Amino acid sequence: MMISDYGVSEHVDPLMKELEAYDLFRHVVELEAYGMTMVPPEKMRSAPGFVERLRGAILRTCEKRNAVEIGDWRTAAPAPMQTLKNSWLLLGEDEVFAEAAVNPVQLALVRWLCGQSAVLAGHTWIIKAKGGGGLSLHNDAHGIPPGGGHIAHMCNASWLCTDYEGADDGPTVFVPGSHRYGRATLPHEADLATTPLKTFPLVGKAGSLAIWHGSTWHGSTPRLNEGLRVTLVQTFMRMHMRPIHIWGEGDVAPELFEKYSALEGVLGKHLYPYGQSNDRSRIAPFMRTGTDPFA
C-alpha cells in the first residue's frame, strides 16, 4: 500500500499516483540528486508525429517572423542572428505549442518541482546551427537571491526536437547538484573553459523532455555538426513569481515621474513580461540578485 492511498495529503497524493502511473520515480530522484533529468520519448506519451509537428512549427514560425529561408533542418546553415530573434509568444502560431505545454507526463514533473499551481510563464525556441556559440554557466532563477530557499521557484522544461547525440551537437551541459547551492554562478565559475566544476552533457533522442530545477547551473558548448539543433524551451513558474501589476505606458501620469524622481525606479523596469524584447539591459539587474541579496 502506498502512503498516497490514505488520502491525507490533498496536493501530494494525486501527484504521487501520477508519478507511479507514468514511471517517473527515477526521474524525480535525478531531479533531487542532480537538479535535472531527461525523460525519453517512449515515456512521454506524445501523440504520433508530435515531435515532427513541433519541429516543423518552430521552423515555419522562425522563417515567417524573421524573413529567413531555413529549408531542410538536417543541412541548413542560417546565420545565428537570423534564428535567435522574435522567438517568444508561440501559442498563436500553431496548436502544437499548446499540446507541448499540457503533456501530462511533463506536468507531473513540473508540479513536483513547482507545485500544483505552477503556470507556464513563457516559451521560446532555440535553433542552433553549425558555428553557433556556447553559453557560460548560469541558472534560470533570475531575481532569486542567495538563500532563496530549497524550493524551485521556477523550472525549465525543454522538448528536444532533434537528436542530441554528443558534444559536437553543441548540447546543454549541467553542473550536477548545483541547484543546492542556492545562488547564481560567480565569475570564476561561469566560463566553461576555465571553470573548476565538473559538467555532463544533455544527450537524448528527438521527442525527449529535458527538465531541470531553475537553480541548476547549466550552459552550452559550440555546435560543430552540420544542420540544426532545434529545441522548444518552456519556463514554468510558481504563482508568486508573476507580477501583481505591470506598470505600462499610460498607467502613471507623466507629471508624477517629473515630480517624484525616484518613482520610475520604484515601479521597476521589470524583466517580465519578456515579450519579444531584445533589450538585454533588463536582464543584468535580475541576474545580479542571484549572488548578492542587496543588489
VEXKEMAR-985795 format. One record per residue (C-alpha): x, y, z. Coordinates in nm, 2 decimals, padded with zeros to 4 digits. Example, Ala and Ser with C-alpha at 12.3 -4.5 7.8 and 13.67 -1.06 7.14 Angstrom:
01.23 -00.45 00.78
01.37 -00.11 00.71
This chain:
00.00 00.00 00.00
00.13 00.35 -00.09
00.11 00.63 00.16
-00.09 00.82 -00.11
-00.37 00.56 -00.07
-00.46 00.71 00.27
-00.58 01.03 00.10
-00.45 01.26 00.38
-00.23 01.49 00.16
-00.45 01.68 -00.07
-00.18 01.80 -00.31
00.08 01.54 -00.29
-00.14 01.22 -00.31
-00.26 01.28 -00.67
00.09 01.37 -00.78
00.24 01.05 -00.63
-00.02 00.85 -00.82
00.08 01.02 -01.15
00.45 00.96 -01.09
00.38 00.59 -01.04
00.14 00.57 -01.34
00.40 00.74 -01.57
00.70 00.55 -01.42
00.87 00.87 -01.32
01.02 00.79 -00.97
01.37 00.75 -01.11
01.34 01.09 -01.28
01.22 01.25 -00.95
01.53 01.11 -00.78
01.75 01.25 -01.05
01.59 01.59 -01.01
01.65 01.58 -00.64
02.01 01.45 -00.67
02.14 01.62 -00.98
01.90 01.90 -01.04
01.79 01.77 -01.39
01.65 01.47 -01.57
01.59 01.36 -01.92
01.27 01.16 -02.00
01.30 00.96 -02.32
01.03 00.97 -02.59
00.89 00.63 -02.51
00.78 00.76 -02.17
00.63 01.09 -02.28
00.30 00.95 -02.42
00.31 01.20 -02.70
00.07 01.16 -03.00
00.22 01.00 -03.31
00.42 01.26 -03.51
00.43 01.51 -03.23
00.79 01.60 -03.24
00.79 01.63 -03.62
00.49 01.87 -03.60
00.66 02.06 -03.32
00.99 02.10 -03.51
00.81 02.20 -03.82
00.60 02.46 -03.64
00.92 02.61 -03.49
01.10 02.63 -03.82
00.80 02.77 -04.01
00.74 03.04 -03.74
01.11 03.14 -03.75
01.10 03.17 -04.13
00.78 03.38 -04.12
00.88 03.61 -03.84
01.24 03.66 -03.94
01.22 03.65 -04.32
01.47 03.37 -04.34
01.46 03.06 -04.55
01.57 02.76 -04.35
01.48 02.46 -04.57
01.59 02.11 -04.46
01.70 02.13 -04.10
01.94 01.84 -04.15
02.16 02.06 -04.38
02.05 02.42 -04.31
02.31 02.67 -04.21
02.15 03.01 -04.13
02.34 03.28 -03.96
02.29 03.27 -03.58
02.12 03.61 -03.55
01.87 03.51 -03.82
01.72 03.24 -03.60
01.75 03.39 -03.25
01.51 03.68 -03.29
01.13 03.70 -03.23
01.12 03.36 -03.07
00.87 03.41 -02.79
00.49 03.40 -02.76
00.42 03.10 -02.98
00.07 02.98 -02.87
-00.10 03.17 -03.15
00.12 03.02 -03.42
00.03 02.65 -03.41
-00.18 02.43 -03.18
00.12 02.20 -03.13
00.26 02.46 -02.88
-00.04 02.41 -02.66
00.00 02.03 -02.70
00.36 02.06 -02.58
00.25 02.28 -02.28
-00.01 02.04 -02.14
00.16 01.70 -02.18
00.06 01.51 -01.86
00.40 01.34 -01.81
00.57 01.67 -01.83
00.32 01.84 -01.59
00.37 01.57 -01.33
00.74 01.66 -01.31
00.67 02.04 -01.34
00.43 02.01 -01.04
00.68 01.81 -00.84
00.92 02.09 -00.87
00.69 02.40 -00.86
00.36 02.28 -00.71
00.02 02.21 -00.84
-00.04 02.58 -00.91
00.26 02.61 -01.15
00.19 02.82 -01.46
00.35 02.84 -01.80
00.53 03.18 -01.78
00.68 03.17 -02.13
00.82 02.96 -02.41
01.08 03.02 -02.68
01.28 02.82 -02.93
01.65 02.76 -02.97
01.76 02.70 -03.32
02.14 02.64 -03.33
02.33 02.59 -03.65
02.69 02.49 -03.71
02.92 02.75 -03.57
02.66 02.85 -03.31
02.84 02.96 -03.00
02.82 02.83 -02.64
02.68 02.98 -02.33
02.86 03.03 -02.00
02.73 02.85 -01.69
02.42 03.02 -01.53
02.09 02.94 -01.37
01.74 03.04 -01.48
01.61 03.16 -01.15
01.67 03.53 -01.22
01.56 03.76 -00.94
01.60 03.49 -00.66
01.88 03.60 -00.42
02.11 03.36 -00.23
01.92 03.19 00.05
01.60 03.19 -00.16
01.50 02.86 -00.01
01.53 02.49 -00.11
01.22 02.50 -00.33
01.23 02.55 -00.71
01.08 02.89 -00.78
01.07 02.80 -01.15
01.18 02.52 -01.38
01.28 02.47 -01.74
01.10 02.20 -01.94
01.26 02.17 -02.29
01.14 01.95 -02.57
01.43 01.81 -02.78
01.31 01.84 -03.14
01.63 01.69 -03.29
01.87 01.43 -03.16
02.13 01.55 -02.90
02.40 01.28 -02.98
02.71 01.42 -02.82
02.95 01.72 -02.77
02.96 01.81 -03.14
02.59 01.89 -03.14
02.65 02.19 -02.91
02.44 02.05 -02.63
02.33 02.20 -02.30
02.57 02.09 -02.02
02.49 02.08 -01.64
02.67 02.10 -01.31
02.53 01.81 -01.11
02.38 01.91 -00.77
02.43 02.28 -00.83
02.06 02.36 -00.75
02.15 02.30 -00.39
02.40 02.59 -00.39
02.11 02.83 -00.38
02.27 03.11 -00.59
02.39 03.21 -00.93
02.74 03.14 -01.06
03.03 03.36 -00.97
03.27 03.50 -01.24
03.54 03.23 -01.18
03.28 02.95 -01.21
03.09 03.06 -01.52
03.34 03.02 -01.81
03.32 02.66 -01.93
03.68 02.67 -02.05
03.82 02.76 -01.70
03.55 02.65 -01.45
03.67 02.42 -01.18
03.33 02.25 -01.18
03.25 01.92 -01.35
02.97 01.91 -01.61
02.78 01.65 -01.80
02.61 01.69 -02.14
02.24 01.65 -02.23
02.22 01.36 -02.46
01.88 01.23 -02.59
01.66 01.15 -02.88
01.42 01.39 -03.05
01.09 01.38 -02.86
01.26 01.36 -02.52
01.19 01.61 -02.25
01.48 01.77 -02.05
01.36 01.93 -01.73
01.56 02.10 -01.46
01.53 02.29 -01.14
01.55 02.67 -01.20
01.86 02.70 -00.98
02.06 02.43 -01.16
02.37 02.57 -01.33
02.39 02.50 -01.70
02.54 02.63 -02.02
02.61 02.50 -02.37
02.90 02.42 -02.60
02.95 02.54 -02.96
02.79 02.33 -03.24
03.03 02.16 -03.48
02.79 01.94 -03.66
02.60 02.02 -03.98
02.23 02.10 -03.96
02.03 02.24 -03.68
01.98 02.17 -03.31
01.61 02.26 -03.25
01.45 02.29 -02.90
01.13 02.43 -02.75
01.22 02.58 -02.42
00.93 02.62 -02.17
00.96 02.81 -01.84
00.71 02.72 -01.57
00.69 02.93 -01.25
00.53 02.93 -00.91
00.24 03.17 -00.89
00.44 03.42 -00.67
00.68 03.48 -00.95
00.42 03.65 -01.15
00.39 04.03 -01.10
00.08 04.18 -00.95
00.09 04.49 -01.17
00.27 04.56 -01.49
00.31 04.93 -01.49
00.26 05.01 -01.86
00.25 05.32 -02.06
-00.05 05.53 -01.96
-00.09 05.38 -01.62
00.10 05.66 -01.45
00.07 06.03 -01.53
00.40 06.17 -01.67
00.39 06.46 -01.43
00.43 06.22 -01.14
00.76 06.10 -01.28
00.87 06.46 -01.31
00.76 06.54 -00.95
00.90 06.22 -00.79
01.23 06.13 -00.95
01.25 05.80 -00.76
00.92 05.68 -00.89
01.05 05.52 -01.21
01.29 05.30 -01.02
01.04 05.21 -00.75
00.79 05.09 -01.02
01.07 04.90 -01.18
01.19 04.82 -01.52
01.09 04.46 -01.48
01.24 04.17 -01.67
00.90 04.01 -01.71
00.69 04.00 -01.91
00.96 03.95 -02.16
00.75 03.95 -02.48
00.97 03.97 -02.79
01.21 04.22 -02.64
01.58 04.20 -02.72
01.66 04.47 -02.45
01.92 04.28 -02.26
01.97 04.57 -02.02
01.68 04.44 -01.82
01.85 04.10 -01.76
02.16 04.21 -01.58
01.99 04.36 -01.27
01.79 04.04 -01.22
02.10 03.82 -01.26
02.30 04.03 -01.01
02.05 03.94 -00.73
02.15 03.57 -00.78
02.48 03.64 -00.60
02.40 03.95 -00.39
02.08 03.98 -00.19
02.13 04.35 -00.16
02.16 04.41 -00.54
